[in-house]
Amino acid sequence: MKQLNCIIVDDDEIDRLTVVSFAKKFDNLNIIGVFESSLEALRIIENLSIDILFLDIDMPGLNGIELRKKATKIPACIFITAHPEHAVESFELDTLDFIVKPIKLDRFSQTMSRIQEFMEIKHKAALFESTIGGDVIYIKEGHEQTKIKLHDILYLEALKDYTLLVTHYKRHCVLSNIGTLLKESHFKSFIRIHRSFAVQTQFIEKKTSHDVTLSNGIVIPIGRSFKDKLNSLV
């Protein structure tokens, strides 16, 4: 895996040093900046090529959520916070992972595995190619074409310019953003419930005010701006 440039932003010195020590255990992470405030980080973000942002949320001045809104060009954002109540809001900002403090090495290692998978998906992204019959799509994976039945897709997950098509068996990636896919007629059975997620209504087993549970047990958050639409259809 190639070297990944990262920055760490946290106003708590102990937490900041902890993340630095964990990051140094992974040879593919290149720490190019460590900051105690969002404003300090913001000054250099525009001038650097950054792959990963390790970011606290509750900071004075510009908080982590506000910084992420100004740094959307960074592909992977990992929020590390003592406030789990920010989870739903953070996932509306292309968040790759959300870690609750105190951070432990095994949890950080899980995050690194997810980062690696995310970067590999970006690198090997499949191309959305064509449809036949209305209930089947073909995507290009490497040098092969894979046929996917639309009714096997549980949900769609946005990864910036890419979209994951998640089935019971496997996750496939297409080089198309989720908004564009949902405009296609063959995805009309999907409903967008979050900036990052769209689900097939037939797979929704349970719905609360904050999330939906699918038939395979996966729980997906509901974005605040999508609640009314979901309530009218489900």
Kinemage of the C-alpha trace (Angstrom):
@kinemage 1
@onewidth
@group {chain A} dominant
@subgroup {mainchain}
@vectorlist {calphas} color= white
{ca met a 1} P 0.000 0.000 0.000
{ca lys a 2} L 1.337 3.447 -0.901
{ca gln a 3} L 2.316 6.072 1.646
{ca leu a 4} L -0.695 7.991 2.934
{ca asn a 5} L -0.304 11.564 4.126
{ca cys a 6} L -2.238 12.353 7.276
{ca ile a 7} L -2.735 15.206 9.708
{ca ile a 8} L -3.882 15.019 13.329
{ca val a 9} L -6.000 17.735 14.939
{ca asp a 10} L -6.906 17.613 18.637
{ca asp a 11} L -6.807 20.279 21.344
{ca asp a 12} L -6.062 17.710 24.081
{ca glu a 13} L -2.309 17.099 24.269
{ca ile a 14} L -2.536 13.542 25.668
{ca asp a 15} L -5.061 12.455 23.049
{ca arg a 16} L -3.012 14.127 20.338
{ca leu a 17} L 0.157 12.336 21.385
{ca thr a 18} L -1.718 9.041 21.660
{ca val a 19} L -2.913 9.247 18.061
{ca val a 20} L 0.593 10.199 16.935
{ca ser a 21} L 2.100 7.175 18.728
{ca phe a 22} L -0.478 4.813 17.202
{ca ala a 23} L -0.048 6.281 13.721
{ca lys a 24} L 3.713 5.787 13.886
{ca lys a 25} L 3.149 2.042 14.253
{ca phe a 26} L 1.897 1.911 10.645
{ca asp a 27} L 4.664 2.282 8.068
{ca asn a 28} L 2.297 3.469 5.347
{ca leu a 29} L 1.184 6.514 7.376
{ca asn a 30} L 3.155 9.691 6.830
{ca ile a 31} L 2.319 12.310 9.480
{ca ile a 32} L 2.762 15.694 7.836
{ca gly a 33} L 1.134 17.838 10.513
{ca val a 34} L -0.044 17.750 14.134
{ca phe a 35} L -2.226 20.622 15.352
{ca glu a 36} L -4.014 21.639 18.532
{ca ser a 37} L -6.617 23.775 16.766
{ca ser a 38} L -8.687 23.619 13.607
{ca leu a 39} L -7.602 27.103 12.599
{ca glu a 40} L -3.946 26.058 12.600
{ca ala a 41} L -4.757 23.033 10.449
{ca leu a 42} L -6.908 25.041 8.069
{ca arg a 43} L -4.026 27.343 7.202
{ca ile a 44} L -1.999 24.513 5.675
{ca ile a 45} L -4.668 22.149 4.328
{ca glu a 46} L -5.074 24.043 1.054
{ca asn a 47} L -1.373 23.792 0.290
{ca leu a 48} L -0.794 20.101 1.061
{ca ser a 49} L -1.870 16.804 -0.468
{ca ile a 50} L -3.611 15.025 2.412
{ca asp a 51} L -5.203 11.583 2.314
{ca ile a 52} L -6.410 11.190 5.905
{ca leu a 53} L -7.673 13.597 8.542
{ca phe a 54} L -7.676 12.368 12.159
{ca leu a 55} L -9.923 14.926 13.793
{ca asp a 56} L -11.332 15.742 17.215
{ca ile a 57} L -14.791 17.356 17.261
{ca asp a 58} L -15.132 19.349 20.479
{ca met a 59} L -12.515 22.095 20.074
{ca pro a 60} L -12.640 25.828 20.815
{ca gly a 61} L -13.119 28.251 17.971
{ca leu a 62} L -13.630 26.189 14.817
{ca asn a 63} L -14.780 22.719 15.873
{ca gly a 64} L -14.065 19.475 14.034
{ca ile a 65} L -17.402 19.337 12.216
{ca glu a 66} L -16.862 22.860 10.883
{ca leu a 67} L -13.305 22.041 9.826
{ca arg a 68} L -14.457 18.971 7.898
{ca lys a 69} L -16.972 21.103 6.007
{ca lys a 70} L -14.059 23.282 4.878
{ca ala a 71} L -11.773 20.330 4.083
{ca thr a 72} L -13.993 18.070 1.988
{ca lys a 73} L -11.230 17.462 -0.553
{ca ile a 74} L -9.467 15.182 1.973
{ca pro a 75} L -10.719 11.683 1.029
{ca ala a 76} L -10.762 9.987 4.450
{ca cys a 77} L -11.918 11.670 7.649
{ca ile a 78} L -11.662 9.846 10.978
{ca phe a 79} L -13.401 11.582 13.863
{ca ile a 80} L -11.954 10.810 17.293
{ca thr a 81} L -14.080 12.263 20.082
{ca ala a 82} L -15.366 11.840 23.622
{ca his a 83} L -18.858 12.773 22.436
{ca pro a 84} L -20.652 9.853 20.717
{ca glu a 85} L -23.769 11.997 20.274
{ca his a 86} L -21.999 13.641 17.306
{ca ala a 87} L -21.924 10.372 15.346
{ca val a 88} L -25.018 10.937 13.195
{ca glu a 89} L -24.031 14.501 12.310
{ca ser a 90} L -20.480 13.475 11.459
{ca phe a 91} L -21.569 10.771 9.003
{ca glu a 92} L -23.276 13.414 6.896
{ca leu a 93} L -19.771 14.706 6.111
{ca asp a 94} L -18.224 11.738 4.273
{ca thr a 95} L -16.869 10.286 7.515
{ca leu a 96} L -14.964 7.041 7.065
{ca asp a 97} L -14.893 6.122 10.764
{ca phe a 98} L -15.924 7.473 14.173
{ca ile a 99} L -13.866 6.521 17.230
{ca val a 100} L -15.002 7.248 20.787
{ca lys a 101} L -12.301 8.232 23.282
{ca pro a 102} L -10.362 6.953 25.094
{ca ile a 103} L -8.783 5.563 21.949
{ca lys a 104} L -7.203 2.103 22.101
{ca leu a 105} L -4.641 0.592 19.752
{ca asp a 106} L -6.874 -2.302 18.681
{ca arg a 107} L -9.644 0.147 17.725
{ca phe a 108} L -7.144 2.305 15.812
{ca ser a 109} L -5.950 -0.825 14.001
{ca gln a 110} L -9.538 -1.535 12.914
{ca thr a 111} L -9.709 1.974 11.521
{ca met a 112} L -6.473 1.428 9.603
{ca ser a 113} L -7.948 -1.715 8.043
{ca arg a 114} L -10.965 0.279 6.929
{ca ile a 115} L -8.736 3.015 5.520
{ca gln a 116} L -6.773 0.432 3.544
{ca glu a 117} L -9.962 -1.090 2.152
{ca phe a 118} L -11.272 2.361 1.237
{ca met a 119} L -8.070 3.328 -0.571
{ca glu a 120} L -7.981 0.025 -2.456
{ca ile a 121} L -11.585 0.499 -3.526
{ca lys a 122} L -10.757 3.958 -4.821
{ca his a 123} L -7.776 2.609 -6.724
{ca lys a 124} L -9.587 -0.361 -8.239
{ca ala a 125} L -12.964 1.294 -8.651
{ca ala a 126} L -15.264 -0.568 -10.976
{ca leu a 127} L -17.012 1.235 -13.798
{ca phe a 128} L -20.773 1.278 -14.045
{ca glu a 129} L -21.378 0.077 -17.569
{ca ser a 130} L -24.816 -1.086 -18.666
{ca thr a 131} L -28.113 -2.683 -17.739
{ca ile a 132} L -30.272 -5.346 -19.327
{ca gly a 133} L -33.841 -6.309 -18.653
{ca gly a 134} L -34.297 -3.693 -15.944
{ca asp a 135} L -33.328 -5.893 -12.988
{ca val a 136} L -29.686 -6.677 -13.773
{ca ile a 137} L -26.617 -4.468 -14.072
{ca tyr a 138} L -23.114 -5.272 -15.248
{ca ile a 139} L -20.102 -3.646 -13.693
{ca lys a 140} L -16.488 -3.902 -14.736
{ca glu a 141} L -14.156 -5.297 -12.068
{ca gly a 142} L -10.603 -5.476 -13.328
{ca his a 143} L -10.759 -7.185 -16.733
{ca glu a 144} L -14.019 -8.993 -15.998
{ca gln a 145} L -17.670 -8.057 -16.040
{ca thr a 146} L -19.788 -8.940 -13.030
{ca lys a 147} L -23.549 -9.368 -13.227
{ca ile a 148} L -25.501 -8.102 -10.232
{ca lys a 149} L -29.211 -8.573 -9.703
{ca leu a 150} L -30.733 -5.328 -8.486
{ca his a 151} L -32.970 -7.091 -5.952
{ca asp a 152} L -29.799 -8.529 -4.326
{ca ile a 153} L -28.502 -5.055 -3.470
{ca leu a 154} L -29.283 -4.193 0.162
{ca tyr a 155} L -28.081 -0.620 0.137
{ca leu a 156} L -25.826 1.926 -1.549
{ca glu a 157} L -23.024 3.695 0.316
{ca ala a 158} L -21.433 6.897 -0.965
{ca leu a 159} L -17.643 7.232 -1.063
{ca lys a 160} L -17.244 10.705 -2.570
{ca asp a 161} L -17.127 10.087 -6.362
{ca tyr a 162} L -17.690 6.340 -5.938
{ca thr a 163} L -20.599 4.243 -4.684
{ca leu a 164} L -20.556 0.869 -2.959
{ca leu a 165} L -23.279 -1.581 -4.000
{ca val a 166} L -23.694 -3.823 -0.969
{ca thr a 167} L -25.301 -7.243 -1.390
{ca his a 168} L -25.709 -10.152 1.030
{ca tyr a 169} L -22.555 -11.672 -0.412
{ca lys a 170} L -20.167 -8.933 -1.500
{ca arg a 171} L -19.540 -5.223 -1.877
{ca his a 172} L -18.980 -3.823 -5.361
{ca cys a 173} L -17.778 -0.342 -6.274
{ca val a 174} L -18.825 1.790 -9.217
{ca leu a 175} L -17.281 5.016 -10.439
{ca ser a 176} L -20.436 7.070 -10.077
{ca asn a 177} L -21.693 9.171 -7.196
{ca ile a 178} L -24.777 8.046 -5.319
{ca gly a 179} L -26.897 10.960 -6.495
{ca thr a 180} L -26.291 10.104 -10.145
{ca leu a 181} L -27.110 6.416 -9.585
{ca leu a 182} L -30.381 7.216 -7.853
{ca lys a 183} L -31.523 9.189 -10.904
{ca glu a 184} L -31.281 6.014 -12.994
{ca ser a 185} L -34.648 4.307 -13.490
{ca his a 186} L -33.344 0.901 -12.405
{ca phe a 187} L -32.596 2.292 -8.915
{ca lys a 188} L -36.132 3.580 -8.394
{ca ser a 189} L -36.766 1.038 -5.607
{ca phe a 190} L -34.068 2.712 -3.476
{ca ile a 191} L -34.749 5.519 -1.036
{ca arg a 192} L -32.049 7.867 0.177
{ca ile a 193} L -32.110 8.055 3.978
{ca his a 194} L -28.791 9.812 4.523
{ca arg a 195} L -26.243 11.783 2.575
{ca ser a 196} L -24.127 8.629 2.438
{ca phe a 197} L -26.765 5.872 2.222
{ca ala a 198} L -29.726 4.709 0.153
{ca val a 199} L -31.611 1.483 0.900
{ca gln a 200} L -34.147 -0.725 -0.819
{ca thr a 201} L -37.411 -0.278 1.058
{ca gln a 202} L -38.192 -3.992 0.861
{ca phe a 203} L -35.195 -4.744 3.095
{ca ile a 204} L -36.170 -2.363 5.907
{ca glu a 205} L -37.132 -4.468 8.934
{ca lys a 206} L -37.335 -1.748 11.582
{ca lys a 207} L -37.247 2.034 11.658
{ca thr a 208} L -36.646 4.434 14.548
{ca ser a 209} L -36.304 8.209 14.529
{ca his a 210} L -32.524 7.826 14.164
{ca asp a 211} L -31.861 4.729 12.044
{ca val a 212} L -33.221 1.795 10.070
{ca thr a 213} L -32.394 -1.885 10.505
{ca leu a 214} L -32.147 -3.985 7.354
{ca ser a 215} L -33.059 -7.650 6.971
{ca asn a 216} L -29.428 -8.689 7.414
{ca gly a 217} L -29.178 -6.838 10.748
{ca ile a 218} L -27.197 -3.875 9.425
{ca val a 219} L -28.166 -0.583 11.101
{ca ile a 220} L -27.938 2.558 8.976
{ca pro a 221} L -28.358 6.115 10.308
{ca ile a 222} L -31.086 8.439 9.076
{ca gly a 223} L -29.926 11.924 8.118
{ca arg a 224} L -31.976 14.742 9.592
{ca ser a 225} L -32.790 16.242 6.206
{ca phe a 226} L -34.137 12.884 4.938
{ca lys a 227} L -36.513 12.031 7.818
{ca asp a 228} L -39.654 13.557 6.330
{ca lys a 229} L -39.180 11.827 2.989
{ca leu a 230} L -38.594 8.494 4.671
{ca asn a 231} L -41.654 8.866 6.920
{ca ser a 232} L -43.858 9.525 3.893
{ca leu a 233} L -42.704 6.377 2.087
{ca val a 234} L -42.016 3.788 4.800
